[in-house]
Amino acid sequence: MPESLTKLTYQTFQQSKNYFGLAHKILSSRLRNLVYPTLEQKTKPIPNELLPKLQQRLNQLLETDWQDTQKGVYPESLLFDNPWDDFFRYYPLIWLDFPQMWERVKQQSYQDFSPEIDIDAYPSYYVQNFHHQSNGYLSDLSANLYDLQVEILFGGAADAMRRRILAPLKQGVKAFELVTPRQARILDVACGTGRTLKLIRAALPQASLFGTDLSPAYLRKANELLSQIAGELPQLLQANAEELPYVDDYFHAVTSVFLFHELPATVRQTVIEQCFRVTKPGGVFIICDSIQLSDSPELGYMMDFFPETFHEPYYKHYTTDNLLERLQKVGFENIETQVHFMSKYFIAHKPA
Ligand SMILES: C[S@@+](CC[C@H](N)C(=O)[O-])C[C@H]1O[C@@H](n2cnc3c(N)ncnc32)[C@H](O)[C@@H]1O
């Protein structure tokens, strides 16, 4: 297929995912307002004047995503990778789960877990119905719905945002001139259902990949996804990011996607310390998370209502947290920041 046609197909594919996400949000909020009229005033629509700004940011993200394929950072096929099986199997369950979710919102119940889940095994800040999800991160249903929910939230752009870590990651690994592609070790902290590891595998097919997360259910889902890919299986471990179970200076690169806004401030610092500890001197640590007020003040309105609408108890503090200072405090240097659509990136280096 000629390049221009592939690009147009990609843009059309993304735009249709965006429209689908929009239709889902409109329909589900209408239904919720019908069933629970009292919840209506708790949600605020995005003001019309913000919509062109968001579309412009999205277009820019897709352009960068396309350009990175043209530079050979990752294959074009990644642009069309979509969890269709999951979509057909689990999308209806998102609707079936809504009544429980709305009931919890109405009751302002944010720590509601099935009795069979041993919540004492986890830090208290983690035992939350993040995004009002049934059983938070601690059930197989939650793991099966998560990627679809994130895709809907970001209008189909979640993977395009995750892919923005790949160019600096490859560059970071390349800095180790004597290390062959097979010897490179990369850790994804809070790997969730494994989507970032899947993208890294496509960009660095020979590297040894490692993933940790606190949720056994999400790790099971990650294992299901990653074991479908040919080549070496990433090593997955259940672990708290506050105590990474690896020796010092082990990884050539460490990544973390959409974790930091879900941590209390002190835990953010501890996790950064841990990531510094396990990164090799000369290695790179890359954070991808939400935009912050300092880089995107024009989207402050959205950052204000997001934590309430989606139950994100640590997000508000995150939006003004000085992560640059936190990274410098533990010893990272040469820290670059980037912003793409709704995400911000910190690319930090451990002194060689
Ligand atoms: C918003 S999800 C992001 C998942 C994945 N990185 C992605 O790109 O979709 C947050 C993840 O962080 C994990 N998590 C939260 N706190 C953690 C901690 N202290 N240690 C390890 N994992 C944690 C959750 O289990 C969940 O999988």
Ligand as a Chemical Component Dictionary entry (heavy atoms), coordinates in Angstrom:
data_LIG
# 
_chem_comp.id                   LIG 
_chem_comp.type                 NON-POLYMER 
_chem_comp.pdbx_formal_charge   0 
_chem_comp.three_letter_code    LIG 
# 
loop_
_chem_comp_atom.comp_id 
_chem_comp_atom.atom_id 
_chem_comp_atom.alt_atom_id 
_chem_comp_atom.type_symbol 
_chem_comp_atom.charge 
_chem_comp_atom.model_Cartn_x 
_chem_comp_atom.model_Cartn_y 
_chem_comp_atom.model_Cartn_z 
_chem_comp_atom.pdbx_ordinal 
LIG C1  C1  C 0  -3.661 3.250  35.483 1  
LIG S1  S1  S 1  -3.000 1.644  35.587 2  
LIG C2  C2  C 0  -1.708 1.690  34.368 3  
LIG C3  C3  C 0  -1.380 0.318  33.841 4  
LIG C4  C4  C 0  -0.451 0.270  32.646 5  
LIG N1  N1  N 0  0.859  0.766  32.946 6  
LIG C5  C5  C 0  -1.036 0.992  31.453 7  
LIG O1  O1  O 0  -0.283 1.609  30.720 8  
LIG O2  O2  O -1 -2.237 0.869  31.225 9  
LIG C6  C6  C 0  -2.123 1.694  37.084 10 
LIG C7  C7  C 0  -1.449 0.385  37.399 11 
LIG O3  O3  O 0  -0.574 0.596  38.479 12 
LIG C8  C8  C 0  -0.637 -0.522 39.345 13 
LIG N2  N2  N 0  -0.167 -0.027 40.649 14 
LIG C9  C9  C 0  -0.682 0.954  41.406 15 
LIG N3  N3  N 0  0.053  1.136  42.520 16 
LIG C10 C10 C 0  1.072  0.245  42.455 17 
LIG C11 C11 C 0  2.186  -0.046 43.283 18 
LIG N4  N4  N 0  2.396  0.593  44.420 19 
LIG N5  N5  N 0  3.035  -1.019 42.900 20 
LIG C12 C12 C 0  2.843  -1.689 41.742 21 
LIG N6  N6  N 0  1.814  -1.462 40.922 22 
LIG C13 C13 C 0  0.939  -0.499 41.260 23 
LIG C14 C14 C 0  -2.085 -0.949 39.284 24 
LIG O4  O4  O 0  -2.258 -2.276 39.708 25 
LIG C15 C15 C 0  -2.391 -0.746 37.803 26 
LIG O5  O5  O 0  -2.107 -1.891 37.048 27 
# 
loop_
_chem_comp_bond.comp_id 
_chem_comp_bond.atom_id_1 
_chem_comp_bond.atom_id_2 
_chem_comp_bond.value_order 
_chem_comp_bond.pdbx_ordinal 
LIG C1  S1  SING 1  
LIG S1  C2  SING 2  
LIG S1  C6  SING 3  
LIG C2  C3  SING 4  
LIG C3  C4  SING 5  
LIG C4  N1  SING 6  
LIG C4  C5  SING 7  
LIG C5  O1  DOUB 8  
LIG C5  O2  SING 9  
LIG C6  C7  SING 10 
LIG C7  O3  SING 11 
LIG C7  C15 SING 12 
LIG O3  C8  SING 13 
LIG C8  N2  SING 14 
LIG C8  C14 SING 15 
LIG N2  C9  SING 16 
LIG N2  C13 SING 17 
LIG C9  N3  DOUB 18 
LIG N3  C10 SING 19 
LIG C10 C11 SING 20 
LIG C10 C13 DOUB 21 
LIG C11 N4  SING 22 
LIG C11 N5  DOUB 23 
LIG N5  C12 SING 24 
LIG C12 N6  DOUB 25 
LIG N6  C13 SING 26 
LIG C14 O4  SING 27 
LIG C14 C15 SING 28 
LIG C15 O5  SING 29 
# 
